[in-house]
């Protein structure tokens, strides 16, 4: 293949694909050819670059420049100015030139990337995920070759144990210890499972890894199979991830064609095969025993432990289950060593962690930082803080199983144990930022509504208890709660934590308990003062027209969908009937003279 001086890497992750990044590839190829540069410049699809909120994004290699929010009409300018004249298009760049020095920094020196370290996201945004040769060109399958030719199963397990890698799916259980349990179990039939059933609201870490670097997970699962003595694996992924599913299928097919998956891998005598199982999007199937039930064709419902899956898992055989991000670290640990991995992060939480940064944040997207990085660094230095100069209120970590942390806790180093001590948890990596316009009671209600929908219904504490908690939260949001309501909510939450069958039910009350602890004043405002300080809870809002300032134009009345506004155009000031008003706010938006107030 002739040498290409420049590569145009177009993000083909879900977010950018929705933004029509596919048509950018076609437009770049057309414009490059029209300028006679097709022998010098190559256009490729790649995985997530991280800046999901600014997509579609393209990366220029080797210039190390990212163009954000690229539209079809921008392509001609980029080709002409950057590729033909050698002048980067500054107004499209992630990091424009300094105003004083006019120096153009590469992406590694931008605020978004400077404090990040990509280990699990290694190769994402760098290689074509549908080309196995590019993965091999980046040392892909070298770790597998090293394992099968130079290491015993116990030596592999010892390296993972020495690395201190903990499960990135939420529980934080030591990965090497889990593998050791499965290795020690007798029997020739064992299984390896990848949990890609990512169900937390706002979480997309695992999906992005599978879309951008699927071979890293396949290679790690083969290594895990060799380590415990398994010859078959399952990737359990929700059918709602069609791009990730297709790229996994392509990657598995390519690995089989090259003899990297199947029989006698690397002439070692070791056989291993993989199978994809599609889930229906049930959050509870993120719990390992429910996931196993689903793989076996049963309804996804947790079962009591012990025995644990490492003892008796899928088809009653010893099984290890790790999530996508956990597997994405394995090959890097084998290649670079346990000490290298331990040199990143903290003593109790080595390595890095991938977060899906969302909510009220300037730079929405995917970030990977060393453990020990503070929440403040992630939110303000990488994330850019809350947009529109809004005041930061809280950050929700761990999704429906986690809790809210406040401004006073932002200097906490990120780690499994540190976040648990504060009443939250790492979870799989969702990080939702909330600002002054968020009502914390409403946030708790949102997560409880999610849990009620996703509960499998097997145990009474979760099936009935969470439903009752939601009813109590709705009463408070509607201004109908009392202090007895709050007491009952707290008592019920603690009871469910102690009695629910699985991790989903046991952690379901966490968002409620953490918001009551951190923002009790907001609960009291709803209960005692019958008001929502953030102006979110509709039943506690009212809209009023300032009669002295009303221009009698009738714009508000024309927009009201329920006829709650009365008055006479040009003659009589308009007023809102609070009994009819549905608090939609359309009247306030329609009023050009700003005489309608939300109270």
Buried (B, 14 or more C-beta within 10 A) or exposed (E): EEEBEBBBBBBBBBBBBEBBBBBBBEBBBBBBEEBEBBEBBBBBBBBBBBBBBBBBBBBBBEBBBBBBBBEEEBBBBBBBBBBBEEEBBEEBBBBBEEEEEEEBBBBEEBBBBEBBBBBBBBBBBBBBBBBBEBBBEBEBBBBBBBBBEEBEBEEBBBBBBBBBBBBBBBBBEBBBEBBBBBBEBEEEEBBBBBBBBBBBBBBBBBBBBBBBBBBBBBBBBBBBBBBBBBBBBBBBBBEBBEBBBEBBEBBBEBBBEEEBBBEEBBEEEBEBBBEBBBBEBBBBBBBBBBBBBBBEEEEBBBBEEEEBBBBBBBEEBBBBBBBBBBBBBBBBBBEBBBEBBBEBBBEBBBBBBBBBBBBBBBBBBBBBBBBBBBBBBBBBBBBBBBEEEBEBBBBBBBBBBBBBBBEEBBEBBBBBEBBBEBBBBBBBBBBBBBBEBBBBBBBBBBBBBBBBEBBBEBBEBBBBBBBBBBEBBBBBBBBBBEEEBBEBBBEBBEEBBEBBBBBBBBBBBBBBBBBBBBBEEBBEBBBEEEBBBBBBBBBBBEBBBEEEEBBEBBBBBEBBEEEBBEBEEEEEBBBBEEEEBEBBBBBBEBBEEEBBEEE
